[in-house]
Amino acid sequence: MIRFHREKKATCTVALSTGVRIDYGVGRVDKDNRIEYFEEKPVLKEYPVAIGVCICEPTFLKYCSSGPDIAANVIPALVAKGERVYGYLTPEPHHDIGSFKQLDEVKKILKAHSKPQTKNTLTQS
């Protein structure tokens, strides 16, 4: 991501995941509101999700007076002013840990991924 940021000469690079499953079903309707498409809890690759990681140049700081929230205020101000703001796309999923339930779910995922791999050895008789 750092290499990408430097290559683009970006003021700000935002990590965006194309692998986040949203919590809701989505649909598309025609002019008569008839459902043409429906999918429950899809991964919307065409709408990558910000995963809370940014790389910013010092010039970023002059935009911090736009408001207290980087994602809601500062990044939109950078984009509106035509600054070089890029998205670094990753297929890795984002795991929100904003609640104890979510944190416990992520702990389970990490525990499952950190189990030592054992070699399956076969012996011939």
Summary of the structure (lengths in Angstrom):
residues: 125
radius of gyration: 20.6
end to end distance: 52.0
largest distance: 74.4
contacts: 257
relative contact order: 0.22
helix: 34%
strand: 25%
